[in-house]
Amino acid sequence: MTALAVFGCSWTVGTGVSATDTFGARLADKLSITNFNNLGIEGSSNSRSVLQLLDYIKRTDISVENSIAVFLITSPARECVIPHPYENRPTPIIDLISGPTDKVTRSWIKHFASTSNTNFNLHKNILSMQAICRQHNIRDYYIVGWDQLVIDLLIDAKLPGVDTTKIYHKSCTQLFGYENLRDFAKRPPNQHVRMCGHPNELGHELIAQTLYNWITEQNNVQSKI
């Protein structure tokens, strides 16, 4: 394995923990991979991860052949907004449920956003990630952050082309002992979660060990979804 790259939001970034204690860094250590790239972005979206994957592949300092990519799937309610090229500014992320205040975004949400469209975008993003990784011979793995309903969406819609064996059968919050997103929201933090709702060092270690077991002994760890 030539390299490891992890994609996702603040849980991937490792808000509140050191760079060496993130699940990606710990997974790289467990896999004895020195070429590690943490491509997480605070508040990121799944569509942004697709764009980051394309940029990652274009880099000349990394051989992606037979490398590993881990995607932490974040809320489908987050969407990537691409500005006009001449604006020369970072690609922003909006959260469709966080109450954005600018007029254009509110208008777009009112007239074009819907639960079915949000769920369909999730499927398109997963399809894109898997197709890109397949084309470039990247070993790709997917784990859901806090909303286990995402796992159900990816299976129940039966969208052709999604390889569900690459999606871990539990969300990170379920690994932490919470039943579902509602349970995670109402119950107090435990030994794996900080007060702000982000994983602590023990939480990142649990995610890393789970991914390591899955990657190295996939037939023994990954149950059928």
N, C-alpha and C positions, 0 to 999 in steps of 0.2 A: 504494500500500500504506500503510495507516494505522498499523500497529503490528506488532511481532514479539514473540512470547512463546515461550520454550523451557521444556520440561518434562523432568523426569528426576531422576536421583540425584546423587551427589557429582561425577560426571563433568560434569554440567550445571552444578552449583554452581561447579565449578572449583577443587576442593581443591588447594592448593599454588600457585595462580597468582593474580594480581590480578584484580579484577572486570572490568577492561577487556581482559584477555587471554583470557577464556573464549571458547569457540567461538560462543556466542550473541552476545556483545558484538561480536566481530569480524565475524560475519555481518551484524549490524545496520549496522555501518560500511560493509561492502561493498555493502549494499543501500540505503544512504543513508536508513535509518530511524532517527529520533530517539526514537520512543516504543518503547523496548525494555524487556521485563519478563523477568527471569530467575527462573523459578518452580521451579527445582530445589531439592530437599531432600535432605540427607545420608541415604543409606540408603533412599531412597524406593522405592515400588513402582509398577507400572503402574496398579493400581487407584486408588492415591492420585492419580496424574496425571489420571484421569478426574474425581475430585472437585475437583481444583484447576482443571481446565478449566471446570467448571460455575461455580465461584466467580469465575473470571476473567471469564466472560461477564456475570455480574451486576454487575460494576463499572461505575459511571456515568461514570468519567473516561476510559474507553477506548471507541473505536468499533471493534468487532470486524469489521464489514462489510469484506470484502476484505483483512483482515489475514492474517498468516502465523503458523501455529503449527508448531513443530518438536518432535517427541516423541523423546527418546532412550529406547529401549525397554530396560528393565533386566531383571534375572533374574526369570523367572516364579515362582521359588521364594519371592520376597518377596511378602508379602500385607499389605493394609491392614486394620487392625482398628478398627472404629468403636465407640467407647464409648457408653454410655447418655447421652442429652442432659444429664441432671442431673449428670453427673460433671464437666462443665465443664473438660475438659483436652484437650490436643492429641491428634489422631488418631495413634496409634502405628503403627509399621511392624514387622512381625516377619519374620524370615528363616527359612523352613521348614527350611533346612539348616545353620543356625548354632548349633544346640544350645540353644534357649531353655530357661530353667530354671523358669519359673512353671508351676504345676500345670495351670491351665486350658489354656494354650497347648500344653503337652506332650500333654494328653489330646485336644485337638482334632486335633493332628497325627497322633496314633496312630490315631484312629477315623475321621477324615474326610478327611485329606489323602492324595493319591495322585498319581502322575505324570500319569495321564490327566486327573484333575480340575485339576491345576495347568496343564496345557496347554490345557484347555478354558477356564479362567479367562483365560488369555492372549488367546485368540480373542475372548472376550466383551469384554475391555477394549479391544482394537483396534476391534472393531465399534462399541463405544460412542463412542470417540474420533472415529471417522470419521463416525458418524451425527450427533453433536453439531456437528461442524465443518460438515458438509453443511447442516444445518438453519440455521446462523447465517452461512453463506457465508464460512467461514474456509478459507483455503488451507492444507491440512495435509500435513506431510511427516514421515516416520518413518525413523529410523536406529537400528540395534541397537548397543548398547554393546560388549560383549566376547564374547558367545556367539552364534556364527553359527548354532548349532542352532535358535535362535529363528526365523531366516529360513526354515529348512527346515520347521519346525512350522507356520508360517503358510501355507505353500504346500501341503504334503503332506496336511494334514487337509481341504483343500478346503471349508472352512466357507463356506457361501453368504453373500455380502454383503461380504467383505473385499476391498478394492481393493488388490491387490498392487502396482500401478504406483506407489503412494504410499510403498512401502517400499524403501529403498535396497538394492541387491543385494549390498553388502558390509557387514560389521560394522566398527566403528571399529578394532578390533584387527587386522582384515585390512588396513585402510588403513595401519596401522602396520607391516605386513610380517610379521605372525604368521599361521600357517596356520589355526589354530583355537584354541579355548579352552585345550585341553591344551598346545598349543605356547606360548601366552601365559603359562601358569602355570609352565612349566618353563624357558623361556629367559630370560636376563637382560634387564633393561630396555635399550631402544635409544634412539636420538636423540629419540624421540617420547614416551617414557614415563619417569616418575620411579621411584625405588626402591620407593615405596609402591604402585606399579601404576596410579597415576593419570596421565593425560596431562599433559605439560609444555606450555610455551608453543608449541613447535613442533607438538605433537600437537593442541592446540586449533586452531592455525592450519590444519592439514591438514584437520581436520573442517569448519571454517568454509569453506575454499575448496572442498571437495568439495560441501558443501551449496549454496554460492553457484552453482557451475557447474550443479548439478542443477536448482536452482530457476529459473535464468535461461535455461538451454539444455537443458531436460529431455529433449527428443527426441534430443539428441546425446549425452547423458551416461548416462541411465538405460537400462541394457540389460534385456531381458526376463528375468524371474526364472523 
